[in-house]
Amino acid sequence: MTANPIERLDVPLADLMADLNRESAAERIAAGLAAEERHQCDPMDAAIAQLACTCRTRAPKDTDYPDWAAWLAQQIAKSDATRRTRNA
């Protein structure tokens, strides 16, 4: 892949100024706020928030998985050893 030179990608200042002059600052701010509001109004947000409220199972505790901490420590040690070997 060949990178495009900046001259090909850059917008000429005259074009940028023309675009900015077409819209007032208030219009640009309003458009930005509307875009942010649309982003925050995800229709799935309420459904996902309800998952935590309606879940009747208890959260697992360390005693539910007695070997977890030892297994995790072993995995971290393996990862560290592999990284040291690879970078040596």
DSSP file (Angstrom, degrees, kcal/mol; ACC not computed):
  #  RESIDUE AA STRUCTURE BP1 BP2  ACC     N-H-->O    O-->H-N    N-H-->O    O-->H-N    TCO  KAPPA ALPHA  PHI   PSI    X-CA   Y-CA   Z-CA
    1    1 A M              0   0    0      0, 0.0     2,-0.5     0, 0.0     0, 0.0   0.000 360.0 360.0 360.0 135.8    0.0    0.0    0.0
    2    2 A T        -     0   0    0      0, 0.0     2,-0.2     0, 0.0     0, 0.0  -0.886 360.0-125.7-105.5 131.7    1.3    3.4   -0.9
    3    3 A A        -     0   0    0     -2,-0.5     3,-0.0     1,-0.1     0, 0.0  -0.505  24.5-119.3 -74.6 141.0    0.5    6.4    1.3
    4    4 A N        -     0   0    0     -2,-0.2    -1,-0.1     1,-0.1     2,-0.1  -0.571  31.5-109.3 -75.6 141.4   -1.1    9.4   -0.3
    5    5 A P    >>  -     0   0    0      0, 0.0     3,-1.5     0, 0.0     4,-1.1  -0.410  26.2-116.1 -67.9 150.7    0.8   12.6   -0.1
    6    6 A I  H 3> S+     0   0    0      1,-0.3     4,-3.1     2,-0.2     3,-0.2   0.809 113.2  66.3 -59.4 -30.6   -0.7   15.2    2.3
    7    7 A E  H 34 S+     0   0    0      1,-0.2    -1,-0.3     2,-0.2    -3,-0.0   0.840 102.6  47.5 -61.4 -31.3   -1.2   17.5   -0.7
    8    8 A R  H <4 S+     0   0    0     -3,-1.5    -1,-0.2     1,-0.1    -2,-0.2   0.791 120.0  37.3 -78.6 -28.2   -3.8   15.1   -2.0
    9    9 A L  H  < S+     0   0    0     -4,-1.1    -2,-0.2    -3,-0.2    -3,-0.1   0.741  95.8  93.9 -95.2 -26.8   -5.5   14.6    1.3
   10   10 A D  S  < S-     0   0    0     -4,-3.1     3,-0.0    -5,-0.2     0, 0.0  -0.381  72.8-127.7 -72.9 144.9   -5.4   18.2    2.6
   11   11 A V        -     0   0    0     -2,-0.1    -1,-0.1     1,-0.1    -2,-0.1  -0.791  29.6-111.9 -90.9 129.9   -8.3   20.6    2.0
   12   12 A P     >  -     0   0    0      0, 0.0     4,-2.1     0, 0.0     3,-0.5  -0.324  23.3-122.0 -59.5 144.1   -7.3   23.9    0.5
   13   13 A L  H  > S+     0   0    0      1,-0.2     4,-2.9     2,-0.2     5,-0.2   0.860 111.4  57.2 -57.4 -38.6   -7.8   26.8    3.0
   14   14 A A  H  > S+     0   0    0      1,-0.2     4,-2.1     2,-0.2    -1,-0.2   0.899 107.7  47.7 -62.1 -40.0  -10.1   28.6    0.6
   15   15 A D  H  > S+     0   0    0     -3,-0.5     4,-2.3     2,-0.2    -1,-0.2   0.914 112.4  49.5 -66.2 -42.4  -12.4   25.5    0.5
   16   16 A L  H  X S+     0   0    0     -4,-2.1     4,-2.5     1,-0.2    -2,-0.2   0.929 111.5  48.2 -61.9 -45.8  -12.4   25.2    4.3
   17   17 A M  H  X S+     0   0    0     -4,-2.9     4,-2.3     1,-0.2    -1,-0.2   0.883 110.2  52.4 -64.3 -38.1  -13.2   28.9    4.7
   18   18 A A  H  X S+     0   0    0     -4,-2.1     4,-1.3    -5,-0.2    -1,-0.2   0.916 110.5  48.2 -63.7 -42.0  -16.0   28.7    2.2
   19   19 A D  H  X S+     0   0    0     -4,-2.3     4,-0.9     1,-0.2     3,-0.3   0.921 112.8  48.0 -62.9 -43.6  -17.5   25.7    4.1
   20   20 A L  H  < S+     0   0    0     -4,-2.5     3,-0.3     1,-0.2    -1,-0.2   0.859 109.9  52.3 -66.4 -34.7  -17.1   27.6    7.4
   21   21 A N  H  < S+     0   0    0     -4,-2.3    -1,-0.2     1,-0.2    -2,-0.2   0.751  99.8  63.8 -74.3 -22.8  -18.7   30.7    6.0
   22   22 A R  H  < S+     0   0    0     -4,-1.3     2,-0.4    -3,-0.3    -1,-0.2   0.850 107.6  43.6 -68.9 -33.0  -21.7   28.7    4.7
   23   23 A E  S  < S-     0   0    0     -4,-0.9     2,-0.1    -3,-0.3    -1,-0.1  -0.904  84.5-127.8-114.6 140.3  -22.8   27.8    8.3
   24   24 A S     >  -     0   0    0     -2,-0.4     4,-2.2     1,-0.1     5,-0.2  -0.380  29.6-109.2 -76.8 164.7  -22.8   30.1   11.3
   25   25 A A  H  > S+     0   0    0      1,-0.2     4,-2.6     2,-0.2     5,-0.2   0.894 121.1  55.1 -60.5 -39.1  -21.1   29.1   14.4
   26   26 A A  H  > S+     0   0    0      1,-0.2     4,-2.7     2,-0.2    -1,-0.2   0.888 107.1  49.9 -62.3 -39.0  -24.5   28.6   16.1
   27   27 A E  H  > S+     0   0    0      2,-0.2     4,-2.5     1,-0.2    -1,-0.2   0.908 111.1  48.8 -66.3 -41.0  -25.5   26.2   13.3
   28   28 A R  H  X S+     0   0    0     -4,-2.2     4,-2.2     2,-0.2    -2,-0.2   0.912 113.2  47.0 -65.2 -41.4  -22.2   24.2   13.7
   29   29 A I  H  X S+     0   0    0     -4,-2.6     4,-2.7     2,-0.2    -2,-0.2   0.924 112.6  49.8 -64.5 -44.1  -22.7   24.0   17.4
   30   30 A A  H  X S+     0   0    0     -4,-2.7     4,-2.4     1,-0.2    -2,-0.2   0.898 110.7  49.8 -62.2 -40.4  -26.3   23.0   17.1
   31   31 A A  H  X S+     0   0    0     -4,-2.5     4,-2.1     2,-0.2    -1,-0.2   0.903 111.7  48.7 -65.1 -40.3  -25.4   20.3   14.6
   32   32 A G  H  X S+     0   0    0     -4,-2.2     4,-2.2     2,-0.2    -2,-0.2   0.909 112.0  48.1 -65.4 -42.3  -22.7   19.0   16.9
   33   33 A L  H  X S+     0   0    0     -4,-2.7     4,-2.5     2,-0.2    -2,-0.2   0.892 111.1  51.1 -65.6 -39.1  -25.1   18.9   19.9
   34   34 A A  H  X S+     0   0    0     -4,-2.4     4,-2.4     2,-0.2    -1,-0.2   0.901 109.6  50.0 -64.9 -40.3  -27.7   17.1   17.8
   35   35 A A  H  X S+     0   0    0     -4,-2.1     4,-1.9     2,-0.2    -2,-0.2   0.909 111.5  48.7 -64.6 -40.9  -25.2   14.5   16.8
   36   36 A E  H  X S+     0   0    0     -4,-2.2     4,-2.0     2,-0.2    -2,-0.2   0.903 110.8  50.7 -64.4 -41.0  -24.1   14.0   20.4
   37   37 A E  H  X S+     0   0    0     -4,-2.5     4,-1.2     1,-0.2    -2,-0.2   0.907 109.0  50.7 -64.5 -41.8  -27.8   13.7   21.5
   38   38 A R  H  < S+     0   0    0     -4,-2.4     3,-0.3     1,-0.2    -1,-0.2   0.892 110.0  51.5 -61.3 -38.6  -28.4   11.1   18.7
   39   39 A H  H  < S+     0   0    0     -4,-1.9     3,-0.3     1,-0.2    -1,-0.2   0.886 110.5  47.8 -65.6 -38.6  -25.4    9.1   19.9
   40   40 A Q  H  < S+     0   0    0     -4,-2.0     2,-0.7     1,-0.2    -1,-0.2   0.658  98.3  71.6 -78.8 -15.6  -26.6    9.2   23.5
   41   41 A C     <  +     0   0    0     -4,-1.2    -1,-0.2    -3,-0.3    -2,-0.1  -0.339  64.1 163.6 -97.8  52.1  -30.1    8.0   22.7
   42   42 A D    >   -     0   0    0     -2,-0.7     3,-1.7    -3,-0.3     4,-0.4  -0.573  37.4-140.9 -69.3 125.2  -29.2    4.5   21.8
   43   43 A P  T 3  S+     0   0    0      0, 0.0     4,-0.5     0, 0.0     3,-0.3   0.722  99.8  57.2 -63.6 -19.5  -32.5    2.5   21.8
   44   44 A M  T 3> S+     0   0    0      1,-0.2     4,-2.7     2,-0.1     5,-0.3   0.596  82.5  86.5 -85.7 -10.5  -30.7   -0.5   23.4
   45   45 A D  H <> S+     0   0    0     -3,-1.7     4,-2.4     1,-0.2    -1,-0.2   0.920  90.4  45.8 -56.7 -47.1  -29.6    1.5   26.4
   46   46 A A  H  > S+     0   0    0     -4,-0.4     4,-1.7    -3,-0.3    -1,-0.2   0.907 113.4  49.8 -64.8 -41.1  -32.8    1.0   28.4
   47   47 A A  H  > S+     0   0    0     -4,-0.5     4,-0.9     1,-0.2    -1,-0.2   0.910 112.8  46.3 -64.3 -42.1  -32.8   -2.8   27.6
   48   48 A I  H >X S+     0   0    0     -4,-2.7     4,-0.8     1,-0.2     3,-0.6   0.884 109.6  54.4 -69.1 -37.6  -29.2   -3.2   28.6
   49   49 A A  H 3X S+     0   0    0     -4,-2.4     4,-0.8    -5,-0.3     3,-0.4   0.854 104.2  56.3 -63.4 -33.6  -29.7   -1.3   31.8
   50   50 A Q  H 3X S+     0   0    0     -4,-1.7     4,-2.5     1,-0.2    -1,-0.2   0.763  91.9  71.9 -69.8 -24.4  -32.6   -3.6   32.7
   51   51 A L  H <X S+     0   0    0     -4,-0.9     4,-1.0    -3,-0.6    -1,-0.2   0.916  99.0  46.2 -58.4 -43.0  -30.4   -6.7   32.4
   52   52 A A  H  < S+     0   0    0     -4,-0.8    -1,-0.2    -3,-0.4    -2,-0.2   0.845 114.6  48.6 -68.4 -31.9  -28.6   -5.7   35.6
   53   53 A C  H  < S+     0   0    0     -4,-0.8    -2,-0.2     1,-0.2    -1,-0.2   0.844 115.1  41.6 -77.2 -33.9  -31.9   -5.0   37.4
   54   54 A T  H  < S+     0   0    0     -4,-2.5     2,-0.5     2,-0.0    -1,-0.2   0.526  82.7 111.2 -95.9  -5.1  -33.7   -8.2   36.4
   55   55 A C     <  -     0   0    0     -4,-1.0    -4,-0.0    -5,-0.2    -3,-0.0  -0.579  43.1-175.0 -73.2 120.9  -30.8  -10.7   36.9
   56   56 A R        +     0   0    0     -2,-0.5     2,-0.2     2,-0.1    -1,-0.2   0.523  50.6  99.5 -95.8  -7.1  -31.8  -12.8   39.9
   57   57 A T  S    S-     0   0    0      1,-0.1     2,-0.1     3,-0.0    -2,-0.0  -0.540  75.4-117.3 -81.9 147.8  -28.5  -14.8   40.1
   58   58 A R        -     0   0    0     -2,-0.2    -1,-0.1     1,-0.1    -2,-0.1  -0.427  32.6 -98.4 -79.6 157.3  -26.0  -13.8   42.7
   59   59 A A        -     0   0    0     -2,-0.1    -1,-0.1     1,-0.1     2,-0.0  -0.515  45.6-104.7 -72.5 141.4  -22.6  -12.6   41.7
   60   60 A P        -     0   0    0      0, 0.0     2,-0.3     0, 0.0    -1,-0.1  -0.318  34.7-150.8 -67.0 152.3  -19.9  -15.3   41.9
   61   61 A K    >>  -     0   0    0     -3,-0.1     3,-1.6     1,-0.1     4,-0.6  -0.762  30.4-102.4-117.4 165.4  -17.4  -15.1   44.8
   62   62 A D  G >4 S+     0   0    0      1,-0.3     3,-1.0    -2,-0.3     6,-0.2   0.834 120.6  61.2 -56.2 -33.6  -13.8  -16.3   45.1
   63   63 A T  G 34 S+     0   0    0      1,-0.2    -1,-0.3     2,-0.1     4,-0.1   0.726  93.6  63.9 -69.4 -19.6  -15.0  -19.3   47.0
   64   64 A D  G <4 S+     0   0    0     -3,-1.6    -1,-0.2     1,-0.3    -2,-0.2   0.771 114.5  31.6 -71.3 -25.1  -17.0  -20.5   44.0
   65   65 A Y  S X< S+     0   0    0     -3,-1.0     3,-1.5    -4,-0.6     4,-0.4  -0.678  71.3 171.6-131.4  76.0  -13.8  -20.9   42.0
   66   66 A P  T 3  S+     0   0    0      0, 0.0     4,-0.3     0, 0.0     3,-0.2   0.780  79.2  45.7 -63.9 -27.6  -11.1  -21.9   44.5
   67   67 A D  T 3> S+     0   0    0      1,-0.2     4,-2.5     2,-0.1     5,-0.2   0.463  86.9  93.8 -93.2  -0.4   -8.4  -22.7   41.9
   68   68 A W  H <> S+     0   0    0     -3,-1.5     4,-3.0    -6,-0.2     5,-0.2   0.917  82.8  48.9 -61.2 -47.7   -9.0  -19.5   39.8
   69   69 A A  H  > S+     0   0    0     -4,-0.4     4,-2.2    -3,-0.2    -1,-0.2   0.903 114.2  46.0 -62.1 -42.0   -6.3  -17.4   41.5
   70   70 A A  H  > S+     0   0    0     -4,-0.3     4,-2.1     2,-0.2    -1,-0.2   0.912 113.8  48.9 -67.0 -41.7   -3.7  -20.1   41.2
   71   71 A W  H  X S+     0   0    0     -4,-2.5     4,-2.3     2,-0.2    -2,-0.2   0.928 111.9  49.0 -62.8 -44.6   -4.6  -20.8   37.5
   72   72 A L  H  X S+     0   0    0     -4,-3.0     4,-2.4     1,-0.2    -2,-0.2   0.908 109.9  50.8 -62.7 -42.6   -4.5  -17.0   36.7
   73   73 A A  H  X S+     0   0    0     -4,-2.2     4,-2.2    -5,-0.2    -1,-0.2   0.889 110.0  51.2 -61.7 -38.8   -1.1  -16.6   38.3
   74   74 A Q  H  X S+     0   0    0     -4,-2.1     4,-2.4     2,-0.2    -2,-0.2   0.915 109.8  49.3 -64.3 -43.1    0.2  -19.6   36.3
   75   75 A Q  H  X S+     0   0    0     -4,-2.3     4,-2.4     1,-0.2    -2,-0.2   0.891 110.9  49.7 -63.9 -39.8   -1.2  -18.0   33.0
   76   76 A I  H  X S+     0   0    0     -4,-2.4     4,-2.7     2,-0.2    -1,-0.2   0.907 110.5  50.2 -65.3 -41.4    0.5  -14.7   33.8
   77   77 A A  H  X S+     0   0    0     -4,-2.2     4,-2.4     2,-0.2    -2,-0.2   0.906 111.1  49.1 -63.8 -41.7    3.8  -16.4   34.6
   78   78 A K  H  X S+     0   0    0     -4,-2.4     4,-2.6     2,-0.2    -2,-0.2   0.920 112.1  48.6 -62.4 -43.6    3.6  -18.3   31.3
   79   79 A S  H  X S+     0   0    0     -4,-2.4     4,-2.5     1,-0.2    -2,-0.2   0.923 111.9  48.5 -63.2 -44.5    2.8  -15.1   29.4
   80   80 A D  H  X S+     0   0    0     -4,-2.7     4,-2.5     2,-0.2    -1,-0.2   0.907 112.0  49.6 -62.1 -41.8    5.7  -13.3   31.1
   81   81 A A  H  X S+     0   0    0     -4,-2.4     4,-2.3     2,-0.2    -2,-0.2   0.909 111.6  48.4 -64.8 -41.9    8.1  -16.2   30.3
   82   82 A T  H  X S+     0   0    0     -4,-2.6     4,-2.6     2,-0.2    -2,-0.2   0.913 111.8  49.7 -63.8 -42.0    7.0  -16.2   26.6
   83   83 A R  H  X S+     0   0    0     -4,-2.5     4,-2.2     2,-0.2    -2,-0.2   0.911 111.2  48.8 -64.1 -42.8    7.4  -12.5   26.3
   84   84 A R  H  < S+     0   0    0     -4,-2.5     4,-0.5     1,-0.2    -1,-0.2   0.908 113.7  47.0 -63.3 -41.3   10.9  -12.6   27.9
   85   85 A T  H >< S+     0   0    0     -4,-2.3     3,-0.6     1,-0.2    -2,-0.2   0.906 113.4  48.0 -66.5 -42.1   11.9  -15.4   25.5
   86   86 A R  H 3< S+     0   0    0     -4,-2.6    -2,-0.2     1,-0.2    -1,-0.2   0.866 115.6  43.8 -67.5 -37.4   10.5  -13.7   22.5
   87   87 A N  T 3<        0   0    0     -4,-2.2    -1,-0.2     1,-0.2    -2,-0.2   0.432 360.0 360.0 -89.4   0.5   12.2  -10.3   23.3
   88   88 A A    <         0   0    0     -3,-0.6    -1,-0.2    -4,-0.5    -2,-0.1   0.494 360.0 360.0 -78.9 360.0   15.6  -11.8   24.2
